[in-house]
Amino acid sequence: MRKIRHNHAFAYHEAGHAAVAALLGILRNASVITVASAVKGEGGFVWLSKRPCKRWSARYKRKYILVLYAGPAVSKKLFPGVNLLEESGYYESDMVQAEHLMQFCAPGSWEWTGDLVFQSYKERMWSRAVAIVNANWQAICALAKELAKHKTLTGTMVKASLATHPTRPESVQTNRTATTTRTKRSHC
């Protein structure tokens, strides 16, 4: 893999979020993907939903967790030695936010530290995000190049870019048999 300039690393990271969101069907046309603040060393962001998270369905939460993990999965692929949980590090917010959301999704569990059920769920979600990123790597790289060039893209632009590059939508299908059946509690 050719060397990625550090200032383009933000574009790859955010492109991972955006591409996976589009592949999962939760990227709205009006969504904003930007690395404009990365020029000042602040990173970038992907804005997906205008609904408060308390109103998200269980399916949407599962998809959103995969989107949160997609950016760090891209970064880990580019920089294998990076510490994704470095305190106050760039990637920590994605990882912590995903784990917080998973607290309400791990089947049969409400504990997020030291709980084997939760840890297993977290590992499955991370593995799925990595698999989606790997399966769609060329499309993510092309999207990252466009994002680095334009600094800001809309959801419509992301979808148009992905339409011109081969993607593997089958890599993002939800596997309901891999999780425990739902109980009366609203697990994701």
ChimeraX commands (.cxc) that place a marker at each C-alpha (Angstrom):
marker #1 position 0.00,0.00,0.00 radius 0.5
marker #1 position 1.40,3.36,-0.91 radius 0.5
marker #1 position 2.12,5.82,1.84 radius 0.5
marker #1 position -0.77,8.09,2.81 radius 0.5
marker #1 position 0.07,11.64,3.78 radius 0.5
marker #1 position -1.06,12.38,7.31 radius 0.5
marker #1 position -3.32,15.27,6.26 radius 0.5
marker #1 position -5.13,12.86,3.91 radius 0.5
marker #1 position -5.58,10.33,6.72 radius 0.5
marker #1 position -8.57,12.35,7.94 radius 0.5
marker #1 position -10.15,12.09,4.49 radius 0.5
marker #1 position -9.73,8.30,4.47 radius 0.5
marker #1 position -11.13,8.02,8.00 radius 0.5
marker #1 position -14.22,10.11,7.21 radius 0.5
marker #1 position -14.66,8.39,3.84 radius 0.5
marker #1 position -14.86,5.10,5.74 radius 0.5
marker #1 position -17.71,6.45,7.86 radius 0.5
marker #1 position -19.52,7.89,4.84 radius 0.5
marker #1 position -19.10,4.90,2.53 radius 0.5
marker #1 position -20.33,2.41,5.13 radius 0.5
marker #1 position -23.26,4.68,5.99 radius 0.5
marker #1 position -24.20,4.82,2.30 radius 0.5
marker #1 position -23.80,1.05,1.87 radius 0.5
marker #1 position -26.00,0.45,4.93 radius 0.5
marker #1 position -28.63,2.84,3.58 radius 0.5
marker #1 position -28.50,5.41,6.39 radius 0.5
marker #1 position -26.64,8.19,4.57 radius 0.5
marker #1 position -29.18,10.87,3.68 radius 0.5
marker #1 position -28.77,13.02,0.58 radius 0.5
marker #1 position -28.46,16.11,2.79 radius 0.5
marker #1 position -25.76,14.53,4.97 radius 0.5
marker #1 position -22.49,16.46,5.23 radius 0.5
marker #1 position -19.05,14.86,5.14 radius 0.5
marker #1 position -16.16,17.22,5.68 radius 0.5
marker #1 position -12.47,17.45,6.43 radius 0.5
marker #1 position -12.41,21.24,6.13 radius 0.5
marker #1 position -11.44,21.55,9.79 radius 0.5
marker #1 position -8.67,18.96,9.30 radius 0.5
marker #1 position -6.56,21.70,7.73 radius 0.5
marker #1 position -6.44,23.26,11.21 radius 0.5
marker #1 position -5.66,19.87,12.77 radius 0.5
marker #1 position -9.16,19.32,14.12 radius 0.5
marker #1 position -10.15,16.28,12.04 radius 0.5
marker #1 position -13.41,15.98,10.19 radius 0.5
marker #1 position -16.94,14.74,10.69 radius 0.5
marker #1 position -19.89,13.00,9.08 radius 0.5
marker #1 position -23.34,14.31,9.94 radius 0.5
marker #1 position -25.97,11.62,9.36 radius 0.5
marker #1 position -29.18,12.00,11.34 radius 0.5
marker #1 position -31.26,14.87,12.50 radius 0.5
marker #1 position -33.32,12.63,14.78 radius 0.5
marker #1 position -32.34,12.44,18.46 radius 0.5
marker #1 position -30.75,9.09,19.26 radius 0.5
marker #1 position -33.56,8.19,21.69 radius 0.5
marker #1 position -35.82,7.85,18.65 radius 0.5
marker #1 position -33.48,5.54,16.70 radius 0.5
marker #1 position -34.74,2.04,15.99 radius 0.5
marker #1 position -32.71,-0.98,17.09 radius 0.5
marker #1 position -31.76,-1.66,13.45 radius 0.5
marker #1 position -30.59,1.94,12.97 radius 0.5
marker #1 position -28.47,1.71,16.15 radius 0.5
marker #1 position -26.75,-1.45,14.89 radius 0.5
marker #1 position -26.01,0.23,11.57 radius 0.5
marker #1 position -24.79,3.38,13.29 radius 0.5
marker #1 position -22.37,1.35,15.42 radius 0.5
marker #1 position -20.89,-0.13,12.23 radius 0.5
marker #1 position -20.58,3.38,10.77 radius 0.5
marker #1 position -18.81,4.60,13.93 radius 0.5
marker #1 position -16.39,1.67,13.76 radius 0.5
marker #1 position -15.77,2.11,10.01 radius 0.5
marker #1 position -13.58,5.22,10.38 radius 0.5
marker #1 position -11.24,3.63,12.94 radius 0.5
marker #1 position -11.19,0.42,10.85 radius 0.5
marker #1 position -9.93,2.44,7.87 radius 0.5
marker #1 position -7.34,4.18,10.06 radius 0.5
marker #1 position -6.18,0.84,11.48 radius 0.5
marker #1 position -5.79,-0.51,7.93 radius 0.5
marker #1 position -3.69,2.52,6.93 radius 0.5
marker #1 position -1.70,2.72,10.16 radius 0.5
marker #1 position -1.64,-0.76,11.75 radius 0.5
marker #1 position 0.22,0.41,14.86 radius 0.5
marker #1 position -2.24,3.18,15.78 radius 0.5
marker #1 position -3.77,3.06,19.26 radius 0.5
marker #1 position -7.50,3.56,18.67 radius 0.5
marker #1 position -8.18,4.08,22.37 radius 0.5
marker #1 position -5.45,6.61,23.08 radius 0.5
marker #1 position -6.88,9.00,25.66 radius 0.5
marker #1 position -7.96,12.26,23.98 radius 0.5
marker #1 position -6.77,10.79,20.68 radius 0.5
marker #1 position -8.53,11.43,17.39 radius 0.5
marker #1 position -10.09,7.95,17.21 radius 0.5
marker #1 position -11.17,7.66,20.83 radius 0.5
marker #1 position -14.45,9.54,20.33 radius 0.5
marker #1 position -15.66,7.10,17.64 radius 0.5
marker #1 position -14.70,4.07,19.70 radius 0.5
marker #1 position -16.23,5.37,22.94 radius 0.5
marker #1 position -19.42,6.53,21.23 radius 0.5
marker #1 position -19.82,3.11,19.58 radius 0.5
marker #1 position -19.30,1.35,22.91 radius 0.5
marker #1 position -21.77,3.65,24.63 radius 0.5
marker #1 position -24.41,2.90,21.98 radius 0.5
marker #1 position -23.63,-0.82,22.27 radius 0.5
marker #1 position -24.42,-0.63,25.96 radius 0.5
marker #1 position -28.07,-0.66,24.86 radius 0.5
marker #1 position -27.54,-3.28,22.14 radius 0.5
marker #1 position -25.53,-6.20,23.53 radius 0.5
marker #1 position -28.01,-9.07,23.86 radius 0.5
marker #1 position -28.82,-9.86,27.47 radius 0.5
marker #1 position -26.38,-7.32,28.85 radius 0.5
marker #1 position -26.37,-3.79,30.19 radius 0.5
marker #1 position -22.79,-3.87,31.42 radius 0.5
marker #1 position -20.05,-2.60,29.13 radius 0.5
marker #1 position -16.94,-3.45,31.09 radius 0.5
marker #1 position -15.91,-6.94,32.09 radius 0.5
marker #1 position -19.08,-8.54,30.69 radius 0.5
marker #1 position -18.34,-11.45,28.35 radius 0.5
marker #1 position -21.61,-11.07,26.44 radius 0.5
marker #1 position -20.90,-7.42,25.81 radius 0.5
marker #1 position -17.28,-8.08,24.84 radius 0.5
marker #1 position -18.40,-10.77,22.38 radius 0.5
marker #1 position -20.96,-8.39,20.84 radius 0.5
marker #1 position -18.34,-5.64,20.58 radius 0.5
marker #1 position -15.88,-7.99,18.86 radius 0.5
marker #1 position -18.55,-9.12,16.37 radius 0.5
marker #1 position -19.45,-5.53,15.52 radius 0.5
marker #1 position -15.76,-4.58,15.10 radius 0.5
marker #1 position -15.17,-7.64,12.89 radius 0.5
marker #1 position -18.19,-6.78,10.75 radius 0.5
marker #1 position -17.00,-3.17,10.32 radius 0.5
marker #1 position -13.52,-4.35,9.33 radius 0.5
marker #1 position -15.02,-6.85,6.85 radius 0.5
marker #1 position -17.19,-4.16,5.26 radius 0.5
marker #1 position -14.20,-1.81,4.96 radius 0.5
marker #1 position -12.00,-4.54,3.46 radius 0.5
marker #1 position -14.67,-5.63,0.98 radius 0.5
marker #1 position -15.20,-2.05,-0.22 radius 0.5
marker #1 position -11.64,-0.74,0.07 radius 0.5
marker #1 position -11.29,0.53,-3.51 radius 0.5
marker #1 position -14.51,2.53,-3.30 radius 0.5
marker #1 position -13.48,4.00,0.08 radius 0.5
marker #1 position -10.08,5.03,-1.33 radius 0.5
marker #1 position -11.71,6.72,-4.33 radius 0.5
marker #1 position -14.14,8.53,-2.03 radius 0.5
marker #1 position -11.27,9.63,0.24 radius 0.5
marker #1 position -9.45,11.16,-2.73 radius 0.5
marker #1 position -12.57,13.13,-3.68 radius 0.5
marker #1 position -13.05,14.25,-0.08 radius 0.5
marker #1 position -9.40,15.37,0.17 radius 0.5
marker #1 position -9.83,17.34,-3.03 radius 0.5
marker #1 position -13.18,19.03,-2.28 radius 0.5
marker #1 position -12.95,19.14,1.58 radius 0.5
marker #1 position -16.75,18.76,1.90 radius 0.5
marker #1 position -19.19,16.37,0.22 radius 0.5
marker #1 position -22.92,15.82,0.52 radius 0.5
marker #1 position -24.64,12.48,0.85 radius 0.5
marker #1 position -25.72,12.77,-2.78 radius 0.5
marker #1 position -22.09,13.24,-3.88 radius 0.5
marker #1 position -20.97,10.24,-1.81 radius 0.5
marker #1 position -23.65,8.02,-3.34 radius 0.5
marker #1 position -22.71,9.20,-6.85 radius 0.5
marker #1 position -19.05,8.41,-6.18 radius 0.5
marker #1 position -19.86,4.94,-4.86 radius 0.5
marker #1 position -22.05,4.29,-7.91 radius 0.5
marker #1 position -19.00,4.71,-10.17 radius 0.5
marker #1 position -16.80,2.30,-8.18 radius 0.5
marker #1 position -17.31,-1.38,-7.50 radius 0.5
marker #1 position -18.81,-1.99,-4.07 radius 0.5
marker #1 position -19.87,-5.17,-2.34 radius 0.5
marker #1 position -23.28,-4.42,-0.86 radius 0.5
marker #1 position -23.68,-8.07,0.16 radius 0.5
marker #1 position -20.90,-7.46,2.69 radius 0.5
marker #1 position -23.20,-5.21,4.72 radius 0.5
marker #1 position -26.27,-7.43,5.07 radius 0.5
marker #1 position -27.45,-7.82,8.62 radius 0.5
marker #1 position -27.01,-11.33,9.96 radius 0.5
marker #1 position -29.83,-11.68,12.50 radius 0.5
marker #1 position -28.94,-15.31,13.27 radius 0.5
marker #1 position -25.61,-14.22,14.73 radius 0.5
marker #1 position -27.32,-12.40,17.60 radius 0.5
marker #1 position -29.50,-13.69,20.37 radius 0.5
marker #1 position -33.25,-13.41,19.80 radius 0.5
marker #1 position -34.81,-10.26,21.12 radius 0.5
marker #1 position -36.30,-10.20,24.59 radius 0.5
marker #1 position -38.82,-7.79,26.05 radius 0.5
marker #1 position -35.99,-5.36,26.73 radius 0.5
marker #1 position -35.23,-3.26,23.67 radius 0.5
marker #1 position -31.86,-4.68,22.74 radius 0.5
marker #1 position -30.49,-3.69,19.37 radius 0.5
marker link #1:1,2 radius 0.2
marker link #1:2,3 radius 0.2
marker link #1:3,4 radius 0.2
marker link #1:4,5 radius 0.2
marker link #1:5,6 radius 0.2
marker link #1:6,7 radius 0.2
marker link #1:7,8 radius 0.2
marker link #1:8,9 radius 0.2
marker link #1:9,10 radius 0.2
marker link #1:10,11 radius 0.2
marker link #1:11,12 radius 0.2
marker link #1:12,13 radius 0.2
marker link #1:13,14 radius 0.2
marker link #1:14,15 radius 0.2
marker link #1:15,16 radius 0.2
marker link #1:16,17 radius 0.2
marker link #1:17,18 radius 0.2
marker link #1:18,19 radius 0.2
marker link #1:19,20 radius 0.2
marker link #1:20,21 radius 0.2
marker link #1:21,22 radius 0.2
marker link #1:22,23 radius 0.2
marker link #1:23,24 radius 0.2
marker link #1:24,25 radius 0.2
marker link #1:25,26 radius 0.2
marker link #1:26,27 radius 0.2
marker link #1:27,28 radius 0.2
marker link #1:28,29 radius 0.2
marker link #1:29,30 radius 0.2
marker link #1:30,31 radius 0.2
marker link #1:31,32 radius 0.2
marker link #1:32,33 radius 0.2
marker link #1:33,34 radius 0.2
marker link #1:34,35 radius 0.2
marker link #1:35,36 radius 0.2
marker link #1:36,37 radius 0.2
marker link #1:37,38 radius 0.2
marker link #1:38,39 radius 0.2
marker link #1:39,40 radius 0.2
marker link #1:40,41 radius 0.2
marker link #1:41,42 radius 0.2
marker link #1:42,43 radius 0.2
marker link #1:43,44 radius 0.2
marker link #1:44,45 radius 0.2
marker link #1:45,46 radius 0.2
marker link #1:46,47 radius 0.2
marker link #1:47,48 radius 0.2
marker link #1:48,49 radius 0.2
marker link #1:49,50 radius 0.2
marker link #1:50,51 radius 0.2
marker link #1:51,52 radius 0.2
marker link #1:52,53 radius 0.2
marker link #1:53,54 radius 0.2
marker link #1:54,55 radius 0.2
marker link #1:55,56 radius 0.2
marker link #1:56,57 radius 0.2
marker link #1:57,58 radius 0.2
marker link #1:58,59 radius 0.2
marker link #1:59,60 radius 0.2
marker link #1:60,61 radius 0.2
marker link #1:61,62 radius 0.2
marker link #1:62,63 radius 0.2
marker link #1:63,64 radius 0.2
marker link #1:64,65 radius 0.2
marker link #1:65,66 radius 0.2
marker link #1:66,67 radius 0.2
marker link #1:67,68 radius 0.2
marker link #1:68,69 radius 0.2
marker link #1:69,70 radius 0.2
marker link #1:70,71 radius 0.2
marker link #1:71,72 radius 0.2
marker link #1:72,73 radius 0.2
marker link #1:73,74 radius 0.2
marker link #1:74,75 radius 0.2
marker link #1:75,76 radius 0.2
marker link #1:76,77 radius 0.2
marker link #1:77,78 radius 0.2
marker link #1:78,79 radius 0.2
marker link #1:79,80 radius 0.2
marker link #1:80,81 radius 0.2
marker link #1:81,82 radius 0.2
marker link #1:82,83 radius 0.2
marker link #1:83,84 radius 0.2
marker link #1:84,85 radius 0.2
marker link #1:85,86 radius 0.2
marker link #1:86,87 radius 0.2
marker link #1:87,88 radius 0.2
marker link #1:88,89 radius 0.2
marker link #1:89,90 radius 0.2
marker link #1:90,91 radius 0.2
marker link #1:91,92 radius 0.2
marker link #1:92,93 radius 0.2
marker link #1:93,94 radius 0.2
marker link #1:94,95 radius 0.2
marker link #1:95,96 radius 0.2
marker link #1:96,97 radius 0.2
marker link #1:97,98 radius 0.2
marker link #1:98,99 radius 0.2
marker link #1:99,100 radius 0.2
marker link #1:100,101 radius 0.2
marker link #1:101,102 radius 0.2
marker link #1:102,103 radius 0.2
marker link #1:103,104 radius 0.2
marker link #1:104,105 radius 0.2
marker link #1:105,106 radius 0.2
marker link #1:106,107 radius 0.2
marker link #1:107,108 radius 0.2
marker link #1:108,109 radius 0.2
marker link #1:109,110 radius 0.2
marker link #1:110,111 radius 0.2
marker link #1:111,112 radius 0.2
marker link #1:112,113 radius 0.2
marker link #1:113,114 radius 0.2
marker link #1:114,115 radius 0.2
marker link #1:115,116 radius 0.2
marker link #1:116,117 radius 0.2
marker link #1:117,118 radius 0.2
marker link #1:118,119 radius 0.2
marker link #1:119,120 radius 0.2
marker link #1:120,121 radius 0.2
marker link #1:121,122 radius 0.2
marker link #1:122,123 radius 0.2
marker link #1:123,124 radius 0.2
marker link #1:124,125 radius 0.2
marker link #1:125,126 radius 0.2
marker link #1:126,127 radius 0.2
marker link #1:127,128 radius 0.2
marker link #1:128,129 radius 0.2
marker link #1:129,130 radius 0.2
marker link #1:130,131 radius 0.2
marker link #1:131,132 radius 0.2
marker link #1:132,133 radius 0.2
marker link #1:133,134 radius 0.2
marker link #1:134,135 radius 0.2
marker link #1:135,136 radius 0.2
marker link #1:136,137 radius 0.2
marker link #1:137,138 radius 0.2
marker link #1:138,139 radius 0.2
marker link #1:139,140 radius 0.2
marker link #1:140,141 radius 0.2
marker link #1:141,142 radius 0.2
marker link #1:142,143 radius 0.2
marker link #1:143,144 radius 0.2
marker link #1:144,145 radius 0.2
marker link #1:145,146 radius 0.2
marker link #1:146,147 radius 0.2
marker link #1:147,148 radius 0.2
marker link #1:148,149 radius 0.2
marker link #1:149,150 radius 0.2
marker link #1:150,151 radius 0.2
marker link #1:151,152 radius 0.2
marker link #1:152,153 radius 0.2
marker link #1:153,154 radius 0.2
marker link #1:154,155 radius 0.2
marker link #1:155,156 radius 0.2
marker link #1:156,157 radius 0.2
marker link #1:157,158 radius 0.2
marker link #1:158,159 radius 0.2
marker link #1:159,160 radius 0.2
marker link #1:160,161 radius 0.2
marker link #1:161,162 radius 0.2
marker link #1:162,163 radius 0.2
marker link #1:163,164 radius 0.2
marker link #1:164,165 radius 0.2
marker link #1:165,166 radius 0.2
marker link #1:166,167 radius 0.2
marker link #1:167,168 radius 0.2
marker link #1:168,169 radius 0.2
marker link #1:169,170 radius 0.2
marker link #1:170,171 radius 0.2
marker link #1:171,172 radius 0.2
marker link #1:172,173 radius 0.2
marker link #1:173,174 radius 0.2
marker link #1:174,175 radius 0.2
marker link #1:175,176 radius 0.2
marker link #1:176,177 radius 0.2
marker link #1:177,178 radius 0.2
marker link #1:178,179 radius 0.2
marker link #1:179,180 radius 0.2
marker link #1:180,181 radius 0.2
marker link #1:181,182 radius 0.2
marker link #1:182,183 radius 0.2
marker link #1:183,184 radius 0.2
marker link #1:184,185 radius 0.2
marker link #1:185,186 radius 0.2
marker link #1:186,187 radius 0.2
marker link #1:187,188 radius 0.2
view
